[in-house]
């Protein structure tokens, strides 16, 4: 039986830091809609704009 993804992250190298980063990101962006996230991430001069042709 495989561990749940949360436990696999927690027990991985730097797992506590990763879980902290995930929680911080969810706290900042977790309430936003998918469309709002697209609006934020797909602006000019963002990594998305440079990688999308």
Secondary structure, 3 states (H helix, E strand, C coil): CCCCHHHHHHCCCCHHHHHHHHHHHHHHHCCCCHHHHHHHHCCCCCHHHHHCC
